[in-house]
Amino acid sequence: MSKKPSLVKYFGLLGCLFAVSILPSAGVAKPLVMQNDDVLVVYETSMEGAADKLLRLYPDLKLELGQIFSWSLDIRPQVVLVKNTLAFRKLSRNDLFVAFAVPAKSLIVIDYSKMNQHPFSLRITFKHELCHLLLHRHIDNQHLARWLEEGICQWASDGIGEILLDKRSSGLDAAIMTDRVLPFSRLASTFPRDKFSLMLAYEQSKSVVNFIDRNYGKDAILDLLGHLKNGESLDDAALKSIGITTLELEKDWLNHLEHTPRWLVFLANNLYGIIFFLAALLTIFGFIRRIIGRKAWESEETNDE
């Protein structure tokens, strides 16, 4: 265990105090602390196993993000696990969120009660929020558009965001068909708070980053982030990495979506569900066929007798 400068210890202590202080303010009693040299976790009674899991997950997730971005996460995150959804809602101020990050304080807050709710898991959610901390560690706020940040974090964490999306339908599909897609200029600094627009903002962010990945490749995304890290504007970074401005990118992305048959999008978004449904139908069909065959055999046996 290496020793740290006293100033670093001082700011680490302040971060710990801040993390501990938000739990009582949300109506949670007796917060506990588990920590090592890499990460500090604040948790409630009966969540010791989850806190220990976060400590064990952190080195692997830090390595994974380092391999994706070739950047180091040279901070000590403070993670708060909240067991009560109502208490978490007081902190997030929105019932759609399962977690959020406060990069300025190296802080992550997770609603642990939703961690077994598909598709969320503690590992994926933690990785997503660490991605937010990593991006803000290397890129100034003024250069990092909110839609790009959220799209990148979903791209880096298996396509999973940090809000509860309605998997039965796509808000993006509906927005395209009704011409209600949010302009990215509106999503540059903040996301809207109403349910439909917030869900749409997350879907759009994920979609456009996936569009960049498919059409320009992972290296273009990393090159774009590298220019932003060097202090260049988003438009200049886009021109140097993908050869077009962000406005042109938005137009190309929209044009692609509008000319993609929606039934193909539905199939892509629901592929596993469709396969499972077809497999169930085949199983039922096989079972019925077996019953019919058995009855026919029994009938033949009866006739022979």
Buried (B, 14 or more C-beta within 10 A) or exposed (E): EEEEEEEEEEEBEEBBEBBBEBBEEBEBEEBBEBBEEEBBBBBBEEBEEBBEBBBEBBEEBBEBBEEBBEBEBEBBBBBBBBBBBEBBBBBBEBEBBBBBBBBEBBBBBBBBBBBEEEEBBBBBBBBBBBBBBBBBBBBEEEBBBBBBBBBBBBBBBEEBBBBBBEEEEBBBBBBBEEEEBBEBEBBBEEBBEEBEBBBBBBBBBBBBBBBBBEEBEEEBBBBBBBBBBEEBEBBBBBBBBBEBBBEBBBEBBBEBBEEEEBEEBBEEBBEEEEEEEEEEEEEEEEEEEEEEEEEEEEEEEEEEE
